[in-house]
């Protein structure tokens, strides 16, 4: 029962951070999404011009390169992990976070997911759904490859968060010495 209460608090934090980020920087989110869309269209057209339609270049077909380019842009927000721990340490907000009734690591992970949620919903999912109009197949080659991709995405996010926590701790060590 205690695990459910803690998880519920983390979900509330995710929703709170996601809606706060929409209030603070709605136009910035729209402008960033337009720039990301232009970047995807530019990269896809560039790869179409440079790579031959049939055959392989360095072991990859043109369709595979287009799919990798698309997936890299769709999941760019999730792959570049920023927990905000370093900023909280620098501003001194970390002291107030220890007074909250949830774990400190869970707070930062929930805030990380909450800050990436608007971008995921408002840019990545529509891009993923509309990309067949650009002539790219976003689906993996097999169901097994899709499962492996999801596993590697979760592991990549976990490792990124661990490195972010590690470097924040290293930052404290450097400031103290």
C-alpha positions in Angstrom: 0.0 0.0 0.0 2.9 2.4 0.8 4.4 1.8 -2.6 1.1 2.8 -4.3 1.0 6.1 -2.3 4.6 6.9 -3.2 4.0 6.1 -6.9 0.8 8.3 -6.8 2.8 11.2 -5.4 5.4 10.8 -8.2 2.6 10.8 -10.9 1.2 14.0 -9.3 4.7 15.5 -9.6 5.0 14.5 -13.2 1.6 16.1 -14.1 2.4 19.2 -12.0 5.8 19.8 -13.7 4.3 19.0 -17.2 1.5 21.6 -16.8 3.8 24.1 -15.3 6.2 23.9 -18.2 3.2 24.5 -20.5 2.3 27.7 -18.6 5.7 29.1 -18.4 7.0 28.5 -22.0 4.1 27.7 -24.3 5.4 29.8 -27.2 8.9 28.5 -26.6 7.6 25.0 -26.9 5.8 25.9 -30.2 8.9 27.6 -31.6 11.1 24.7 -30.6 8.8 22.2 -32.2 8.7 24.2 -35.4 12.5 24.2 -35.5 12.7 20.5 -34.7 10.3 19.8 -37.5 12.3 21.8 -39.9 15.4 20.0 -38.8 13.8 16.6 -39.4 12.5 17.5 -42.8 15.9 18.9 -43.7 17.8 15.8 -42.5 15.4 13.5 -44.2 15.7 15.3 -47.5 19.5 15.5 -47.2 19.8 11.8 -46.6 17.5 11.2 -49.6 19.8 13.3 -51.8 23.1 11.8 -50.6 22.3 8.1 -50.2 21.4 5.8 -53.2 17.9 4.4 -53.4 19.1 0.8 -53.6 22.1 -0.9 -52.1 23.9 -0.2 -48.8 26.3 2.4 -47.6 28.4 1.3 -44.6 26.0 -1.6 -44.1 22.9 0.5 -43.9 20.2 1.1 -46.5 18.7 4.5 -47.2 15.4 3.5 -45.5 17.3 2.4 -42.4 19.1 5.7 -42.2 15.9 7.6 -42.6 14.2 5.6 -39.9 17.2 6.1 -37.5 17.1 9.8 -38.2 13.4 10.0 -37.4 13.6 7.9 -34.3 16.6 10.0 -33.0 14.5 13.1 -33.3 11.3 11.6 -31.9 13.1 10.4 -28.8 15.6 13.2 -28.5 14.0 14.6 -25.4 14.1 11.3 -23.6 17.6 10.4 -24.6 19.1 13.7 -23.4 18.6 13.2 -19.7 18.6 16.2 -17.4 17.4 15.7 -13.9 17.9 19.2 -12.6 19.8 18.0 -9.6 22.8 20.2 -10.4 20.7 23.3 -10.6 18.9 22.5 -7.4 22.3 22.1 -5.7 23.6 25.3 -7.1 20.5 27.3 -6.1 20.2 25.7 -2.7 16.7 24.2 -3.4 18.0 20.8 -2.4 17.4 21.6 1.3 13.7 22.1 0.8 13.4 18.9 -1.2 14.6 16.9 1.8 11.6 18.1 3.7 9.1 16.6 1.2 7.6 13.2 2.1 9.0 11.4 -0.9 12.5 10.2 -1.8 14.9 12.7 -3.3 15.8 10.6 -6.3 12.2 9.9 -7.1 11.5 13.7 -7.0 14.1 14.4 -9.6 13.2 11.5 -11.8 9.5 12.5 -11.7 10.4 16.1 -12.6 12.6 14.9 -15.4 9.7 12.9 -16.9 7.3 15.7 -16.3 9.4 18.3 -18.1 9.7 16.0 -21.1 6.1 15.0 -21.2 4.7 18.1 -23.1 7.4 17.7 -25.8 6.6 14.0 -26.1 2.8 14.6 -26.4 2.9 17.7 -28.5 5.8 17.0 -30.9 7.1 13.4 -30.8 3.8 11.5 -31.0 2.3 13.7 -33.8 5.6 13.4 -35.7 5.6 9.7 -35.3 2.0 9.4 -36.6 2.5 11.8 -39.5 5.9 10.6 -40.7 4.4 8.3 -43.3 3.5 11.5 -45.2 7.3 12.2 -45.4 7.9 8.7 -46.8 9.6 7.1 -43.8 8.5 3.8 -42.2 8.9 4.4 -38.4 8.2 0.8 -37.4 11.0 -1.6 -36.5 11.9 -4.5 -38.8 10.4 -7.0 -36.4 8.6 -7.2 -33.1 11.7 -8.5 -31.4 13.7 -5.5 -32.7 11.0 -3.2 -31.2 11.2 -4.9 -27.8 15.0 -4.6 -27.9 14.7 -0.9 -28.8 12.3 -0.3 -25.9 14.7 -2.1 -23.5 17.6 -0.1 -24.8 15.7 3.2 -24.5 14.8 2.4 -20.8 18.4 1.4 -20.1 19.7 4.5 -21.8 17.4 6.8 -19.8 18.4 5.0 -16.6 22.1 5.3 -17.3 21.7 8.9 -18.3 19.9 9.7 -15.0 22.6 7.8 -13.0 25.3 9.8 -14.7 23.5 13.0 -14.0 23.2 12.1 -10.3 26.9 11.1 -10.3 28.1 14.3 -11.8 25.9 16.3 -9.4 27.6 14.5 -6.5 31.0 15.2 -8.2 30.0 18.9 -8.4 29.5 18.9 -4.6 32.9 17.3 -4.1 34.6 19.9 -6.4 32.9 22.8 -4.6 34.0 21.5 -1.2 37.6 21.0 -2.2 
